[in-house]
Amino acid sequence: MKVKYFLCLLFFVSTIKINSQELYKQGSSENSSDTFSMVDALKTLYLEGNPINYYHWNEKLADLYLAQISKVEPEKKIITWYKYCQQLLKAGEIQTCINEIENLIIRQQLTYQDLITKDLLPIIDLLAISYLRLGEVNNCQNNHNSYSCILPLKDQAFHIDVNGSKKAIEIYTQIYEKFPNDNYKWLLNLAHMTIGEHPNNVPERYRINYPNWNIEQKKIKAFKEVSSKLGIAQDGLSGGVSIDDFNNDGFLDIFITSYGMSDQSKLYTNTSNGFIDTTEEAGLTGIVSGLNCIHADYDNDGNIDIFVLRGAWLGEGGNHPNSLLKNNGDGTFTDVTKSAGLLSFHPSQTASWADVNNDGYLDLFVGNESNEKQSHPCELYINQKDGSFIEESSNYNLSSIEGFVKGVVFGDINNDKWPDLYISVMGGNNLLFKNNFGKFENISETAGVQGPDFSFPTWFWDVNNDGFNDILVASYDTRNIQNVAGDFVKELQGEKVLSDKSKLYINNGDETFSEHSNAFNIDKSFYAMGSNFGDLDNDGWLDFYIGTGSPEFTSVVPNRMFRNVDGISFEEVTSAGGFGHIQKGHGVSFADLDNDGDQDIYAVLGGAYEGDNYTNVCFENPTFENNWIILNLEGVQSNRSAIGTKLKLDLDNGRTIFYTINTGGSFGANSLQAEIGLGQSEMIQTLTIIWPSSDTQIFNSVAVNKKHKLSEGQNKLIEVPYEKVQLLSKELNHHKK
């Protein structure tokens, strides 16, 4: 086969079109409502699924294309073979993919240069990224340490096995000479970084200044990555995380999911001496898959429950059930999805808890993914106060909300104690619904919060501490998804980026918002996925962490951290803070895992494809010279989790800080205990607690650097013992999925 034969190869999109399939069939009897029922249903989905419907079943898809090569017409063989090689890489069979392409080159007596043509570029592209990925796997995974894959790379992170990166440099250099673009430029620089050659040994014609200290800030202490040390470096794909005290022992535990349809969810219990895997003991064996999760006490029994979302991005193959995991209060969970009335079958990524009718019980809004071929309206489940829910979106003026919904969050935009709803729609106008005492009104246009056109994660927060909730909605421009690295390079070089930018909507106090992303220095094409907010340095201003990337293996750009500067701007502290992990970032949670008064950050890493797994990370806060307070609120007339409760802290230095109880952003769930930085304040002169369903309470002269507990209506804050614990796992190796 000569080069001319390859000219028939047309460049095509690598993702597989999802064919139609039958709606999900119930995998259990109608009378069964326990965990075994859901485990059975999920197992059936996996065992009886058709790989054509699942773009991430890469091993099976590779087998499928391999079997087709000998059967298709001669002119289609090369395309089928190429698809086979693509699936090998996605399945993690990297060396096999490399061997396929290299052997073809040898058999046909070709060179790399022969393949660097407009028509044949996809083949050599695939070979180059396979070598780069091989270097990642052989070093960042097989020789993993706490510095692996975090830019700028430390000496400890340099590759021991340099072959993959050197081959990637060899091939990308040749490609760049003929087809120079910013994607190739970044991948070349990254490959040089992995073997300690950046910047000095990078040719000037494609050298990138990274980190660019003209656009990043150096003045922040570096956080340490400690997931392996703590035994919580779960190895998996993209997924969600919920952190909270699930066993009511005063220590925060970690629940995580992974996207693969047979990937086991995990519960890591904080023992105060370290974390232990209690998944099996908790009765969660067989509760698999899920791209996201959120938590709250839905039945007001004092135990925090978990909701797992499934089917996202799978189109016609995504009619999967979500799971409501009821916390039994004895260390175990039961899947009560069906008996609670929440069993439905839609592709879902996002949901949010709020007491939309202020009856003291949390309701649930679920955002589903509709497209041109499928209608999956969003759902509003109203709590019936007996452990069950009824779908009542039509009764609340929220029926027929369709679109590719990727983020839903509740927040009170006008301080009337009724939770309003914001919806991030990828490829459409975003939506804001004002809650008029239990009935919702679409005010998206008049409020001025409909952009960007291509958005993903979102949240309510008071970014400037003026007492009104603002909105951040981060961009994810799927029109340019193969050029994530290229857009990042353009930003580094100060060039114009055409992809959609993130939006920061500042609340004007009159149910309208003004867009201020440029003024706050975050008008950037983040390609954001998992993300959340918290207070890195306890200065009382909310910061945020963005998980970046796309399914493409070329989207190896840093996840990014931004520090709030006095409520008037953000400065990027990704590199100085040690947050620039290049593996794809998903669920993010800010939480004080070691009871020392500052927030640590846990992030789920890994992509969508079977072979794009990575270990999750945990960044330990180095502590800053600022004060803090922890408040554990318990609703009585209001919902038990106190979600929606507003706090106003008037400090002894004249500052005022506002805080709302929730789990943060739409992709990753923070702890429900209020972890609030106070800066240099040494006393809270007045603490005002505005409960959703009862009278406001005021407390004076509240001590700082303490944890306090309060049940709604009690007239005294109860100080709770809160001392730093040394967390260390005896199991230092990261866990395999």
TAUR-V960792 format. One record per residue. N is the residue number from 1. RES is the residue in three letters. SS is DSSP state (~ for helix, > for strand, _ for the rest). PHI is phi in whole degrees, 0 to 359 (* if undefined). Layout:
n=[N | N]
res=[RES | RES]
ss=[SS | SS]
phi=[PHI | PHI]
This chain:
n=[1 | 2 | 3 | 4 | 5 | 6 | 7 | 8 | 9 | 10 | 11 | 12 | 13 | 14 | 15 | 16 | 17 | 18 | 19 | 20 | 21 | 22 | 23 | 24 | 25 | 26 | 27 | 28 | 29 | 30 | 31 | 32 | 33 | 34 | 35 | 36 | 37 | 38 | 39 | 40 | 41 | 42 | 43 | 44 | 45 | 46 | 47 | 48 | 49 | 50 | 51 | 52 | 53 | 54 | 55 | 56 | 57 | 58 | 59 | 60 | 61 | 62 | 63 | 64 | 65 | 66 | 67 | 68 | 69 | 70 | 71 | 72 | 73 | 74 | 75 | 76 | 77 | 78 | 79 | 80 | 81 | 82 | 83 | 84 | 85 | 86 | 87 | 88 | 89 | 90 | 91 | 92 | 93 | 94 | 95 | 96 | 97 | 98 | 99 | 100 | 101 | 102 | 103 | 104 | 105 | 106 | 107 | 108 | 109 | 110 | 111 | 112 | 113 | 114 | 115 | 116 | 117 | 118 | 119 | 120 | 121 | 122 | 123 | 124 | 125 | 126 | 127 | 128 | 129 | 130 | 131 | 132 | 133 | 134 | 135 | 136 | 137 | 138 | 139 | 140 | 141 | 142 | 143 | 144 | 145 | 146 | 147 | 148 | 149 | 150 | 151 | 152 | 153 | 154 | 155 | 156 | 157 | 158 | 159 | 160 | 161 | 162 | 163 | 164 | 165 | 166 | 167 | 168 | 169 | 170 | 171 | 172 | 173 | 174 | 175 | 176 | 177 | 178 | 179 | 180 | 181 | 182 | 183 | 184 | 185 | 186 | 187 | 188 | 189 | 190 | 191 | 192 | 193 | 194 | 195 | 196 | 197 | 198 | 199 | 200 | 201 | 202 | 203 | 204 | 205 | 206 | 207 | 208 | 209 | 210 | 211 | 212 | 213 | 214 | 215 | 216 | 217 | 218 | 219 | 220 | 221 | 222 | 223 | 224 | 225 | 226 | 227 | 228 | 229 | 230 | 231 | 232 | 233 | 234 | 235 | 236 | 237 | 238 | 239 | 240 | 241 | 242 | 243 | 244 | 245 | 246 | 247 | 248 | 249 | 250 | 251 | 252 | 253 | 254 | 255 | 256 | 257 | 258 | 259 | 260 | 261 | 262 | 263 | 264 | 265 | 266 | 267 | 268 | 269 | 270 | 271 | 272 | 273 | 274 | 275 | 276 | 277 | 278 | 279 | 280 | 281 | 282 | 283 | 284 | 285 | 286 | 287 | 288 | 289 | 290 | 291 | 292 | 293 | 294 | 295 | 296 | 297 | 298 | 299 | 300 | 301 | 302 | 303 | 304 | 305 | 306 | 307 | 308 | 309 | 310 | 311 | 312 | 313 | 314 | 315 | 316 | 317 | 318 | 319 | 320 | 321 | 322 | 323 | 324 | 325 | 326 | 327 | 328 | 329 | 330 | 331 | 332 | 333 | 334 | 335 | 336 | 337 | 338 | 339 | 340 | 341 | 342 | 343 | 344 | 345 | 346 | 347 | 348 | 349 | 350 | 351 | 352 | 353 | 354 | 355 | 356 | 357 | 358 | 359 | 360 | 361 | 362 | 363 | 364 | 365 | 366 | 367 | 368 | 369 | 370 | 371 | 372 | 373 | 374 | 375 | 376 | 377 | 378 | 379 | 380 | 381 | 382 | 383 | 384 | 385 | 386 | 387 | 388 | 389 | 390 | 391 | 392 | 393 | 394 | 395 | 396 | 397 | 398 | 399 | 400 | 401 | 402 | 403 | 404 | 405 | 406 | 407 | 408 | 409 | 410 | 411 | 412 | 413 | 414 | 415 | 416 | 417 | 418 | 419 | 420 | 421 | 422 | 423 | 424 | 425 | 426 | 427 | 428 | 429 | 430 | 431 | 432 | 433 | 434 | 435 | 436 | 437 | 438 | 439 | 440 | 441 | 442 | 443 | 444 | 445 | 446 | 447 | 448 | 449 | 450 | 451 | 452 | 453 | 454 | 455 | 456 | 457 | 458 | 459 | 460 | 461 | 462 | 463 | 464 | 465 | 466 | 467 | 468 | 469 | 470 | 471 | 472 | 473 | 474 | 475 | 476 | 477 | 478 | 479 | 480 | 481 | 482 | 483 | 484 | 485 | 486 | 487 | 488 | 489 | 490 | 491 | 492 | 493 | 494 | 495 | 496 | 497 | 498 | 499 | 500 | 501 | 502 | 503 | 504 | 505 | 506 | 507 | 508 | 509 | 510 | 511 | 512 | 513 | 514 | 515 | 516 | 517 | 518 | 519 | 520 | 521 | 522 | 523 | 524 | 525 | 526 | 527 | 528 | 529 | 530 | 531 | 532 | 533 | 534 | 535 | 536 | 537 | 538 | 539 | 540 | 541 | 542 | 543 | 544 | 545 | 546 | 547 | 548 | 549 | 550 | 551 | 552 | 553 | 554 | 555 | 556 | 557 | 558 | 559 | 560 | 561 | 562 | 563 | 564 | 565 | 566 | 567 | 568 | 569 | 570 | 571 | 572 | 573 | 574 | 575 | 576 | 577 | 578 | 579 | 580 | 581 | 582 | 583 | 584 | 585 | 586 | 587 | 588 | 589 | 590 | 591 | 592 | 593 | 594 | 595 | 596 | 597 | 598 | 599 | 600 | 601 | 602 | 603 | 604 | 605 | 606 | 607 | 608 | 609 | 610 | 611 | 612 | 613 | 614 | 615 | 616 | 617 | 618 | 619 | 620 | 621 | 622 | 623 | 624 | 625 | 626 | 627 | 628 | 629 | 630 | 631 | 632 | 633 | 634 | 635 | 636 | 637 | 638 | 639 | 640 | 641 | 642 | 643 | 644 | 645 | 646 | 647 | 648 | 649 | 650 | 651 | 652 | 653 | 654 | 655 | 656 | 657 | 658 | 659 | 660 | 661 | 662 | 663 | 664 | 665 | 666 | 667 | 668 | 669 | 670 | 671 | 672 | 673 | 674 | 675 | 676 | 677 | 678 | 679 | 680 | 681 | 682 | 683 | 684 | 685 | 686 | 687 | 688 | 689 | 690 | 691 | 692 | 693 | 694 | 695 | 696 | 697 | 698 | 699 | 700 | 701 | 702 | 703 | 704 | 705 | 706 | 707 | 708 | 709 | 710 | 711 | 712 | 713 | 714 | 715 | 716 | 717 | 718 | 719 | 720 | 721 | 722 | 723 | 724 | 725 | 726 | 727 | 728 | 729 | 730 | 731 | 732 | 733 | 734 | 735 | 736 | 737]
res=[MET | LYS | VAL | LYS | TYR | PHE | LEU | CYS | LEU | LEU | PHE | PHE | VAL | SER | THR | ILE | LYS | ILE | ASN | SER | GLN | GLU | LEU | TYR | LYS | GLN | GLY | SER | SER | GLU | ASN | SER | SER | ASP | THR | PHE | SER | MET | VAL | ASP | ALA | LEU | LYS | THR | LEU | TYR | LEU | GLU | GLY | ASN | PRO | ILE | ASN | TYR | TYR | HIS | TRP | ASN | GLU | LYS | LEU | ALA | ASP | LEU | TYR | LEU | ALA | GLN | ILE | SER | LYS | VAL | GLU | PRO | GLU | LYS | LYS | ILE | ILE | THR | TRP | TYR | LYS | TYR | CYS | GLN | GLN | LEU | LEU | LYS | ALA | GLY | GLU | ILE | GLN | THR | CYS | ILE | ASN | GLU | ILE | GLU | ASN | LEU | ILE | ILE | ARG | GLN | GLN | LEU | THR | TYR | GLN | ASP | LEU | ILE | THR | LYS | ASP | LEU | LEU | PRO | ILE | ILE | ASP | LEU | LEU | ALA | ILE | SER | TYR | LEU | ARG | LEU | GLY | GLU | VAL | ASN | ASN | CYS | GLN | ASN | ASN | HIS | ASN | SER | TYR | SER | CYS | ILE | LEU | PRO | LEU | LYS | ASP | GLN | ALA | PHE | HIS | ILE | ASP | VAL | ASN | GLY | SER | LYS | LYS | ALA | ILE | GLU | ILE | TYR | THR | GLN | ILE | TYR | GLU | LYS | PHE | PRO | ASN | ASP | ASN | TYR | LYS | TRP | LEU | LEU | ASN | LEU | ALA | HIS | MET | THR | ILE | GLY | GLU | HIS | PRO | ASN | ASN | VAL | PRO | GLU | ARG | TYR | ARG | ILE | ASN | TYR | PRO | ASN | TRP | ASN | ILE | GLU | GLN | LYS | LYS | ILE | LYS | ALA | PHE | LYS | GLU | VAL | SER | SER | LYS | LEU | GLY | ILE | ALA | GLN | ASP | GLY | LEU | SER | GLY | GLY | VAL | SER | ILE | ASP | ASP | PHE | ASN | ASN | ASP | GLY | PHE | LEU | ASP | ILE | PHE | ILE | THR | SER | TYR | GLY | MET | SER | ASP | GLN | SER | LYS | LEU | TYR | THR | ASN | THR | SER | ASN | GLY | PHE | ILE | ASP | THR | THR | GLU | GLU | ALA | GLY | LEU | THR | GLY | ILE | VAL | SER | GLY | LEU | ASN | CYS | ILE | HIS | ALA | ASP | TYR | ASP | ASN | ASP | GLY | ASN | ILE | ASP | ILE | PHE | VAL | LEU | ARG | GLY | ALA | TRP | LEU | GLY | GLU | GLY | GLY | ASN | HIS | PRO | ASN | SER | LEU | LEU | LYS | ASN | ASN | GLY | ASP | GLY | THR | PHE | THR | ASP | VAL | THR | LYS | SER | ALA | GLY | LEU | LEU | SER | PHE | HIS | PRO | SER | GLN | THR | ALA | SER | TRP | ALA | ASP | VAL | ASN | ASN | ASP | GLY | TYR | LEU | ASP | LEU | PHE | VAL | GLY | ASN | GLU | SER | ASN | GLU | LYS | GLN | SER | HIS | PRO | CYS | GLU | LEU | TYR | ILE | ASN | GLN | LYS | ASP | GLY | SER | PHE | ILE | GLU | GLU | SER | SER | ASN | TYR | ASN | LEU | SER | SER | ILE | GLU | GLY | PHE | VAL | LYS | GLY | VAL | VAL | PHE | GLY | ASP | ILE | ASN | ASN | ASP | LYS | TRP | PRO | ASP | LEU | TYR | ILE | SER | VAL | MET | GLY | GLY | ASN | ASN | LEU | LEU | PHE | LYS | ASN | ASN | PHE | GLY | LYS | PHE | GLU | ASN | ILE | SER | GLU | THR | ALA | GLY | VAL | GLN | GLY | PRO | ASP | PHE | SER | PHE | PRO | THR | TRP | PHE | TRP | ASP | VAL | ASN | ASN | ASP | GLY | PHE | ASN | ASP | ILE | LEU | VAL | ALA | SER | TYR | ASP | THR | ARG | ASN | ILE | GLN | ASN | VAL | ALA | GLY | ASP | PHE | VAL | LYS | GLU | LEU | GLN | GLY | GLU | LYS | VAL | LEU | SER | ASP | LYS | SER | LYS | LEU | TYR | ILE | ASN | ASN | GLY | ASP | GLU | THR | PHE | SER | GLU | HIS | SER | ASN | ALA | PHE | ASN | ILE | ASP | LYS | SER | PHE | TYR | ALA | MET | GLY | SER | ASN | PHE | GLY | ASP | LEU | ASP | ASN | ASP | GLY | TRP | LEU | ASP | PHE | TYR | ILE | GLY | THR | GLY | SER | PRO | GLU | PHE | THR | SER | VAL | VAL | PRO | ASN | ARG | MET | PHE | ARG | ASN | VAL | ASP | GLY | ILE | SER | PHE | GLU | GLU | VAL | THR | SER | ALA | GLY | GLY | PHE | GLY | HIS | ILE | GLN | LYS | GLY | HIS | GLY | VAL | SER | PHE | ALA | ASP | LEU | ASP | ASN | ASP | GLY | ASP | GLN | ASP | ILE | TYR | ALA | VAL | LEU | GLY | GLY | ALA | TYR | GLU | GLY | ASP | ASN | TYR | THR | ASN | VAL | CYS | PHE | GLU | ASN | PRO | THR | PHE | GLU | ASN | ASN | TRP | ILE | ILE | LEU | ASN | LEU | GLU | GLY | VAL | GLN | SER | ASN | ARG | SER | ALA | ILE | GLY | THR | LYS | LEU | LYS | LEU | ASP | LEU | ASP | ASN | GLY | ARG | THR | ILE | PHE | TYR | THR | ILE | ASN | THR | GLY | GLY | SER | PHE | GLY | ALA | ASN | SER | LEU | GLN | ALA | GLU | ILE | GLY | LEU | GLY | GLN | SER | GLU | MET | ILE | GLN | THR | LEU | THR | ILE | ILE | TRP | PRO | SER | SER | ASP | THR | GLN | ILE | PHE | ASN | SER | VAL | ALA | VAL | ASN | LYS | LYS | HIS | LYS | LEU | SER | GLU | GLY | GLN | ASN | LYS | LEU | ILE | GLU | VAL | PRO | TYR | GLU | LYS | VAL | GLN | LEU | LEU | SER | LYS | GLU | LEU | ASN | HIS | HIS | LYS | LYS]
ss=[_ | _ | ~ | ~ | ~ | ~ | _ | _ | _ | _ | _ | _ | _ | _ | _ | _ | _ | _ | _ | _ | _ | _ | _ | _ | _ | _ | _ | _ | _ | _ | _ | _ | _ | _ | ~ | ~ | ~ | ~ | ~ | ~ | ~ | ~ | ~ | ~ | ~ | ~ | ~ | ~ | _ | _ | ~ | ~ | ~ | _ | _ | _ | _ | ~ | ~ | ~ | ~ | ~ | ~ | ~ | ~ | ~ | ~ | ~ | ~ | _ | _ | _ | _ | ~ | ~ | ~ | ~ | ~ | ~ | ~ | ~ | ~ | ~ | ~ | ~ | ~ | ~ | ~ | ~ | ~ | _ | _ | _ | ~ | ~ | ~ | ~ | ~ | ~ | ~ | ~ | ~ | ~ | ~ | ~ | ~ | ~ | _ | _ | _ | _ | ~ | ~ | ~ | ~ | _ | _ | _ | _ | _ | ~ | ~ | ~ | ~ | ~ | ~ | ~ | ~ | ~ | ~ | ~ | ~ | ~ | ~ | ~ | ~ | ~ | ~ | ~ | ~ | ~ | _ | _ | _ | _ | _ | _ | _ | _ | > | > | _ | _ | _ | ~ | ~ | ~ | _ | _ | _ | _ | _ | ~ | ~ | ~ | ~ | ~ | ~ | ~ | ~ | ~ | ~ | ~ | ~ | ~ | ~ | ~ | ~ | _ | _ | _ | ~ | ~ | ~ | ~ | ~ | ~ | ~ | ~ | ~ | ~ | ~ | ~ | ~ | _ | _ | _ | _ | _ | _ | _ | _ | _ | ~ | ~ | ~ | _ | _ | _ | _ | _ | _ | _ | _ | _ | > | _ | _ | _ | _ | _ | _ | _ | > | > | _ | ~ | ~ | ~ | ~ | _ | _ | _ | > | > | > | _ | _ | _ | _ | > | > | > | > | _ | _ | _ | _ | _ | _ | _ | _ | > | > | > | > | _ | _ | _ | _ | _ | _ | _ | > | _ | > | > | > | > | > | _ | _ | _ | _ | > | > | > | _ | _ | _ | _ | _ | _ | _ | _ | _ | _ | > | _ | _ | _ | > | > | > | > | > | _ | _ | _ | _ | _ | _ | _ | _ | > | > | > | > | > | _ | > | _ | _ | _ | ~ | ~ | ~ | _ | _ | > | > | _ | > | > | > | > | > | _ | _ | _ | _ | _ | > | > | > | _ | _ | _ | _ | _ | _ | _ | _ | _ | > | > | _ | > | > | > | > | > | > | > | _ | _ | _ | _ | _ | _ | _ | _ | > | > | > | > | > | > | > | _ | _ | _ | _ | _ | _ | _ | _ | _ | > | > | > | > | > | _ | _ | _ | _ | _ | > | > | > | _ | ~ | ~ | ~ | ~ | _ | _ | _ | _ | _ | _ | _ | > | > | > | > | > | > | > | > | _ | _ | _ | _ | _ | _ | _ | _ | > | > | > | > | > | > | > | _ | _ | _ | _ | > | > | > | > | > | > | _ | _ | > | > | > | > | _ | ~ | ~ | ~ | ~ | _ | _ | _ | _ | _ | _ | > | > | > | > | > | > | > | > | _ | _ | _ | _ | _ | _ | _ | _ | > | > | > | > | > | > | _ | _ | ~ | ~ | ~ | ~ | ~ | ~ | ~ | ~ | ~ | ~ | ~ | ~ | ~ | ~ | ~ | _ | _ | _ | _ | _ | _ | _ | _ | _ | _ | > | > | > | > | > | _ | _ | _ | _ | _ | > | > | > | _ | _ | _ | _ | _ | _ | _ | _ | _ | _ | _ | _ | > | > | > | > | > | > | > | _ | _ | _ | _ | _ | _ | _ | _ | > | > | > | > | > | > | _ | _ | _ | _ | _ | _ | _ | _ | _ | _ | _ | > | > | > | > | > | > | _ | _ | _ | > | > | > | > | _ | ~ | ~ | ~ | ~ | _ | _ | > | > | _ | _ | _ | > | > | > | > | > | > | > | _ | _ | _ | _ | _ | _ | _ | _ | > | > | > | > | > | > | _ | _ | _ | _ | _ | _ | _ | _ | > | > | _ | > | > | > | > | _ | _ | _ | _ | _ | _ | > | > | > | > | > | > | > | > | _ | _ | _ | _ | _ | _ | _ | _ | _ | _ | _ | > | > | > | > | > | > | _ | _ | _ | _ | > | > | > | > | > | _ | _ | _ | _ | _ | _ | > | _ | > | _ | _ | _ | _ | > | > | > | > | > | > | _ | _ | _ | _ | > | > | > | > | > | > | > | _ | _ | _ | _ | _ | _ | > | > | > | > | > | > | _ | _ | _ | > | > | > | > | > | > | _ | _ | _ | _ | _ | _ | > | > | > | _ | _ | _ | _ | _ | _ | _ | _ | _ | _ | _ | _ | _ | _ | > | _ | _]
phi=[* | 260 | 301 | 301 | 297 | 289 | 296 | 286 | 288 | 258 | 291 | 220 | 290 | 277 | 284 | 268 | 290 | 278 | 281 | 290 | 216 | 293 | 298 | 304 | 263 | 300 | 262 | 206 | 291 | 293 | 274 | 274 | 221 | 258 | 301 | 301 | 299 | 292 | 303 | 299 | 296 | 292 | 295 | 296 | 305 | 286 | 287 | 257 | 289 | 260 | 301 | 299 | 275 | 230 | 297 | 257 | 269 | 286 | 296 | 291 | 293 | 299 | 300 | 298 | 291 | 299 | 293 | 278 | 304 | 280 | 255 | 278 | 299 | 308 | 289 | 258 | 297 | 293 | 293 | 295 | 298 | 297 | 299 | 300 | 296 | 303 | 291 | 299 | 300 | 295 | 278 | 90 | 271 | 291 | 296 | 295 | 299 | 301 | 298 | 303 | 287 | 297 | 295 | 296 | 299 | 293 | 299 | 268 | 54 | 257 | 237 | 302 | 300 | 298 | 268 | 270 | 232 | 303 | 280 | 259 | 305 | 303 | 290 | 289 | 302 | 297 | 295 | 297 | 290 | 294 | 295 | 297 | 294 | 300 | 297 | 299 | 294 | 291 | 242 | 293 | 259 | 290 | 239 | 293 | 217 | 289 | 258 | 300 | 66 | 256 | 272 | 291 | 293 | 277 | 305 | 294 | 264 | 296 | 294 | 279 | 268 | 267 | 298 | 299 | 293 | 295 | 292 | 298 | 298 | 303 | 283 | 296 | 299 | 291 | 296 | 297 | 297 | 266 | 229 | 292 | 208 | 287 | 300 | 298 | 300 | 295 | 295 | 297 | 297 | 297 | 299 | 296 | 302 | 294 | 245 | 75 | 256 | 257 | 264 | 298 | 257 | 263 | 306 | 300 | 296 | 228 | 287 | 248 | 281 | 217 | 293 | 264 | 287 | 284 | 240 | 241 | 254 | 270 | 276 | 208 | 292 | 280 | 274 | 257 | 274 | 234 | 298 | 293 | 302 | 268 | 75 | 238 | 274 | 298 | 264 | 196 | 261 | 304 | 182 | 249 | 217 | 234 | 243 | 189 | 271 | 281 | 242 | 57 | 254 | 91 | 236 | 277 | 253 | 230 | 245 | 225 | 237 | 221 | 290 | 302 | 289 | 242 | 282 | 288 | 293 | 227 | 239 | 253 | 263 | 278 | 264 | 81 | 253 | 162 | 254 | 233 | 281 | 248 | 304 | 293 | 298 | 279 | 76 | 259 | 300 | 94 | 278 | 247 | 65 | 113 | 267 | 206 | 206 | 223 | 221 | 181 | 267 | 285 | 250 | 57 | 259 | 88 | 241 | 276 | 260 | 228 | 242 | 251 | 250 | 224 | 91 | 299 | 71 | 264 | 55 | 291 | 266 | 259 | 281 | 252 | 281 | 277 | 229 | 259 | 259 | 280 | 279 | 278 | 82 | 237 | 92 | 241 | 234 | 233 | 282 | 245 | 308 | 291 | 294 | 277 | 83 | 254 | 284 | 211 | 229 | 215 | 287 | 227 | 240 | 219 | 203 | 210 | 266 | 193 | 268 | 289 | 247 | 52 | 256 | 91 | 232 | 283 | 255 | 225 | 252 | 244 | 267 | 251 | 256 | 260 | 219 | 297 | 265 | 227 | 250 | 227 | 300 | 294 | 233 | 240 | 257 | 266 | 291 | 268 | 69 | 233 | 91 | 236 | 229 | 231 | 287 | 226 | 303 | 293 | 284 | 244 | 62 | 237 | 281 | 62 | 278 | 235 | 141 | 276 | 280 | 241 | 203 | 227 | 213 | 255 | 192 | 265 | 276 | 233 | 58 | 260 | 73 | 246 | 287 | 265 | 234 | 243 | 233 | 267 | 245 | 282 | 89 | 201 | 289 | 285 | 233 | 234 | 247 | 278 | 270 | 266 | 56 | 108 | 238 | 263 | 233 | 284 | 242 | 306 | 290 | 291 | 283 | 76 | 233 | 274 | 269 | 283 | 294 | 241 | 233 | 220 | 287 | 204 | 195 | 266 | 196 | 259 | 288 | 244 | 54 | 254 | 90 | 237 | 289 | 261 | 231 | 249 | 229 | 267 | 277 | 206 | 274 | 291 | 291 | 231 | 293 | 276 | 238 | 303 | 295 | 297 | 295 | 296 | 296 | 302 | 296 | 300 | 269 | 75 | 265 | 288 | 253 | 272 | 293 | 305 | 257 | 290 | 236 | 242 | 261 | 270 | 290 | 275 | 85 | 228 | 69 | 235 | 228 | 243 | 275 | 231 | 297 | 293 | 297 | 267 | 67 | 229 | 278 | 231 | 274 | 290 | 50 | 278 | 237 | 292 | 187 | 191 | 229 | 187 | 236 | 302 | 243 | 57 | 269 | 87 | 243 | 279 | 255 | 210 | 237 | 247 | 273 | 251 | 128 | 201 | 298 | 297 | 291 | 280 | 272 | 267 | 244 | 293 | 293 | 228 | 245 | 233 | 260 | 283 | 256 | 58 | 74 | 237 | 192 | 238 | 239 | 280 | 235 | 303 | 287 | 296 | 277 | 80 | 258 | 280 | 290 | 266 | 281 | 301 | 262 | 236 | 311 | 235 | 221 | 264 | 194 | 273 | 286 | 247 | 55 | 247 | 92 | 238 | 267 | 266 | 233 | 250 | 224 | 274 | 246 | 117 | 258 | 265 | 284 | 304 | 267 | 257 | 276 | 200 | 282 | 294 | 235 | 223 | 261 | 277 | 291 | 283 | 73 | 236 | 276 | 230 | 266 | 201 | 210 | 246 | 236 | 252 | 259 | 233 | 287 | 241 | 285 | 280 | 302 | 302 | 285 | 64 | 299 | 96 | 291 | 253 | 242 | 236 | 245 | 268 | 264 | 287 | 259 | 94 | 282 | 232 | 240 | 246 | 211 | 241 | 284 | 192 | 259 | 93 | 281 | 273 | 223 | 123 | 232 | 287 | 295 | 280 | 288 | 281 | 249 | 240 | 281 | 239 | 62 | 271 | 298 | 250 | 200 | 268 | 296 | 220 | 250 | 253 | 245 | 257 | 286 | 295 | 238 | 205 | 290 | 290 | 244 | 231 | 232 | 250 | 52 | 270 | 289 | 265 | 56 | 224 | 251 | 236 | 240 | 213 | 266 | 308 | 96 | 291 | 262 | 213 | 285 | 258 | 286 | 248 | 304 | 209 | 236 | 301 | 245 | 266 | 266 | 207 | 263 | 286 | 266 | 272 | 280 | 289 | 273 | 273 | 289]
